[in-house]
Each structure stands twice: as structure tokens, then as C-alpha cells.
Amino acid sequence: IVFSGNGPSGICLSYLLSGYTPYFKRHSLHPHPILQRKLEEAPEVSVLDQDLEYLSEGLEGRSHSPVALLFDTLQRPDTDFGGTAESVLTWWHEPDRAIPHLVLGRNAPGGAWHSIEGSMVTLSKGEWMGLPDLPFKEWLKQKRRGLRNNRATAEDIAQYYQHYVVKKGLQKNFRCGTVVTSVRKVSAESISNHTQKDLQEDNDSLWSSNEKSTEVFQVDGFFKTMEGNKEPFSIHAENVVLATGTYDNPTWLGVKGENLSYVHHQLSALEEAVKNSSVGIMSDPVLIVGAGLTAADAILFAHHCNIPVIHVFRRRVTDPGLIFNQLPKMMYPEYHKVHQMMKEQTAACAGPYERYISLPEHHVLSFGKDKRCILQDKNGCQKAYKISVALVLTGSNPNLSFLPNAGVDLAVDSEQPVNPKRNPIDVDPFTYECTQEKGLYALGPLAGDNFVRFVQGGALAAASSLLKKANKNPP
């Protein structure tokens, strides 16, 4: 089995395929009485070997995935009600159930968490960022640190994921500094064993194709060596797991001048501009486009540095689809502050916040070489603004260029690009296997699961399916 992507989804699946097996902890009590009764029916049978559809039936929560809700409530039984009940799972290491696999990733284990500014605070509560059988809070305590307002920094999360891989002994499955360039089906007969360049150091034949399989996946790519060279590899696997997330490919507006050097699509560009003093208190305003949490993070960062901001977004501030209208004020005071600014500080009426102007129901028409940006409101009125830097922060899409037709054929709507919110990859909800391509699995945002606490259910479903295929399930 080969995974493309080593973020939380990939780490969690590697844990489950390394022989770590969850059982219902005897004498524990789950607050959901029907689930409790189901768990008591076969406590000697691992959750991985039970009927996940049966167990997850009737569960409700903040995810559309039944298995995500199941695994989450088994690990954090009453967390949505502010409770701190212990997990009802106990973990046993059963090495004979382990399945050989490789996890390929560009960065260190943790994926995109290594690319996010380290001081950024997570949207989710800190304990929701943890992986099975190593609570995040416990790890943080060992560092003699606490959670700020129940939330964690991106740097803490990235370090925790690296620590998790080492602590659970998963390093042998991980290959960092790898870039996958192609995943495609080939006939098993056409592969002669001597062409297989194995990534395993001990050169065993884990990746030789099974005679029973008529087709296998060929995964091509390259290693980045310490010297900066690229070493190609080509491996074959009966199953491939896509867990690449969506951080790679920021969304563009598609307007004139967007490729000019002062227009950026990642928050890190603003941090860099502040570091090298190309923007500051006296500079022209920074234009921030977007009304999601990354745009809010950029506004907070600029506000902290006293940098003037013009904030442009298409929606009304009262739009229920706006993320700020869905977040509890008490838990997210800084995002509530940004929402206040968006409401009270429009160009039409000056508010209490200096150096910030909100332009709701506006969009960008063009960026000029003279750093003038033309904006248009809902009535078609246009206005030019002189700016120093533009940040287009309107979301990101997965980079699936390594798949045939960029993975479009795998999506729910097979005529549109894969999008984690609007058009995820179409998977079976209880195995996470792609409905259009057997042997190919999709986890995390690619399958529509966008929070760390819920991506783990996909890993549980995929592990259960892969164990069945490998006949590693007890009868």
C-alpha cells in the first residue's frame, strides 16, 4: 500500500495499519446509550473488525461522515458538550496484523502544518488536534506548556505530529522529501520484478505484485536528496491512498494583473513583507481579498503590525454562509473582532478601528503595474485604490496533477475539478474507497473531511477495508 501525503490522515492510517488495534474498553460507559449497547455486544472484537455502518447508525454531529462521527465520539465521547469524558477505546499492539505500507510526503510528518506560520492559533480546540492514544494535552504538559484559550499554535501541532510518528514507532513507513508525479493503473503482467525500484531500505519484495491481481498501481516520483538532487523512483502497489490535503494550490481570481509581483496568494507573503520592511506603518494599504479564516488571520497580523488594510469580499457581512456567523463568540474572540471590524468599518461609515476599511459586496476587476487596483461594487460602480501588496486569500484546491485527468473523473461531479467543500472525491462512506476506481482510497479534505478530529474516521474506514482485503481480520 502506498499513501500520497503524510499529514494527520496519513499518520493515523499508518498507525492503524501498523498493528495498533482499538477495542471497546470493558466497564467504560459511553453517554450515547444505543452506541453503548452496540459496543457491549462484542467487546472482544476490535472496532476495526466490526460493522462500521451498524455502529455509526443514528450518530449526529459536526460532520457528514458517519464513520468520522463514530471514531470521534469513541475517542472524545462528550466533547461537543464541553465534557472531558475519557475515551472508551483501549489500544492493543498486534504486530501480526500489520500491513506493509509506505507514506510519501514532501515535508516532515505533519504535512501542511509545517508550512503554516508557527504562531498561528488553530481554529479547533487543542484536544481535537490529537491522534489516537496520545492526547495532545498530555504531550503539551510534558513540554510544560498549556493551551491558550483551549487552542494550540501551528508550531505545536507540527511538532506533535512528528513526535507521534517517533513515539509510535512508525518512522520506518515514512519517506519524507518525496514528490509523487504520477499514479496510474498498469497490468501486473507487464511488470517484471527487476524493474521495480523499491523504496524499502532492506530491499525486501513488499511491492512485488500479487499474481491474483490483473492490474496494479504504478506510483512514479522523485526523492529530494540532501545535496538537492532529484532521484527518481517507481513502485507498484495494489492499493493507493490519496491523503494530499488541499494546501498546495491557492485559488486565483482570474483577473488581469494577478500575476504581478506584488500580488500574492499565501499569508506567508505578508509576514515576509513585514520582515524585510517592504510594508509598514507608513506604506500604502495592503489589500486583502477573501472572507475566510486565512483572510481574518492576515487582517489580525496586519492590525498587530499597525499596517493599513483594505479588505474586499463578495458576501454581505450578515450572510449566514460567512464562517464568522457560525463561530461561538466566546471561543473565538479574535475572529469575532475581525467580524466586528467588517461590519462597523465600511468605507461608507468610519468606525472605531483605525487603519482598516471593509468593502463588502465588492470584487477585484484588475491589478495595475502602478500598484493601482480597480474594485467594483454590487451596483457596478468602480474605484481605484493605490496599494502596497495584495493578498488573495480565497481558499485553496488540491493539486492532483499526478492523477489521470487531474482526478476529475473521481469527483462527485466528474465534469468539475475536485474541491474539498463543493466537489470532493466520491468515496464509499464506510470504506473511503473511490467509487470510480477500486483500490484507490481518498482521505481528509479530498473526501470532504476538513477538520483533524474528523479525518481520523476516514482512516478507520480505510484501515478496516484494507485489513479485510489482506485477510488480516479474525473471523
Beta strands, then each sheet from edge to edge (+ up, - down):
strand 1: 2-4
strand 2: 20-24
strand 3: 89-93
strand 4: 102-105
strand 5: 121-125
strand 6: 151-153
strand 7: 174-176
strand 8: 178-187
strand 9: 215-224
strand 10: 230-237
strand 11: 240-242
strand 12: 249-250
strand 13: 263-264
strand 14: 286-289
strand 15: 309-313
strand 16: 356-360
strand 17: 362-367
strand 18: 372-377
strand 19: 382-386
strand 20: 389-392
strand 21: 396-397
strand 22: 440-442
sheet 1: 7+ 4+ 1+ 11+ 22+
sheet 2: 2+ 3-
sheet 3: 5+ 6-
sheet 4: 8+ 9- 10+
sheet 5: 12+ 21-
sheet 6: 13+ 20+ 14+ 15+ 16+
sheet 7: 17+ 18- 19+
end
